[in-house]
Amino acid sequence: MRLIALVILALYTLPLTAKEREGVTSQPTITAGGKELHLMGMGLRKKLFFKVYIASFYLETPTDSAAQAISSDQVKRVEMHMLRDLERGKIVEAVQAGFEKNSAPQMPQLQQRLDAFLEAIPDLKSGESIAVTYVPGQGTIVKAGGSNQIVIRGKDFADALFSVWLGPHPVDDDLKDEMLKNR
């Protein structure tokens, strides 16, 4: 038992290093919404044979539970780093489908805010990114490529949006697993 405690202590005292995947580097911790967030994992989104983006998932209070990560009222962020040019329409289509698969009963209450989110998404070039950050009491802050930052109110919207990646019917099962456990 004492050995286990020493090993855990040693792991916490090791310097944290950045993680790299497909040329994308994510820091082990970042600051967002005035809180320190911890990298939960980096996942590769593939469509057929194509590498589309790397998604880095950060949480204020780490958990391996997707349901807890979604439902918790804490600062959280997904950063999507494009590995190829991606037309706005493809992003809109994937997000809309993710909302419908995971949050169908809530769509009447979510649709207007989802439309505002989707309008803020531009065509993206390889190397550009989208940052989606939920901050309790403020809402979901979205910054896509070179476009202006927007804020969408409501925890229910944040839950639905994070469910696109982490919900019971994610856009990609492997991506979900990697975002939660690929530290």
Secondary structure, DSSP 8 states (H G I E B T S, - for coil): -HHHHHHHHHHHHS----EEETTEEE-SEEEETTEEEEEEEEEEEEETTEEEEEEEEEESS--S-HHHHHHS-S-EEEEEEESS-B-HHHHHHHHHHHHHHHHGGGHHHHHHHHHHHHHT---B-TT-EEEEEEETTTEEEEEETTS--EEE--HHHHHHHHHHHHSSS-S-HHHHHHHHH--
